[in-house]
């Protein structure tokens, strides 16, 4: 083990690992942007839920809009799940980069482990995209066209 630490990888090996780390690094950037988009969607849904919860339960011209709360809660759960899958995908991509460098440092082949980690990261991102697609299909309905009150913030 100590001899492995003393035998540092050659510059060519490090260069190769950096080259192999480009795809996971782009994946990390895409995941970060995607999580931001998902968070914005979740914030919009939660704002709508708060607005609807502020309406009186009956005897108000817009009370019927409260019927939309179960759909909004379902959407929020879906977006929350998509965020979870995306974040775990980013963690797997990070582990992939770390794994690649550690493998090179110890002079070990990393092809199988790196391939598996990349597959897991992409599968989780795919699960997140599919979950978003499900949420998008249920997102638009007639309740969404009714303003409830003044909007604040961005």
Secondary structure by P-SEA (a helix, b strand, c coil): ccccccccccaaaaaaaaaaaaaaaaaaaaaaaaaaaaaaaaaaaaaaaaaaaacccccccccccccaaaaaaaaaaaaaaaaaaaaaaaaaaaaaaaaaaaaaaaccccaaaaaaaaaaaaaaaaaaaaaaaaaaaacccccccccccccccc
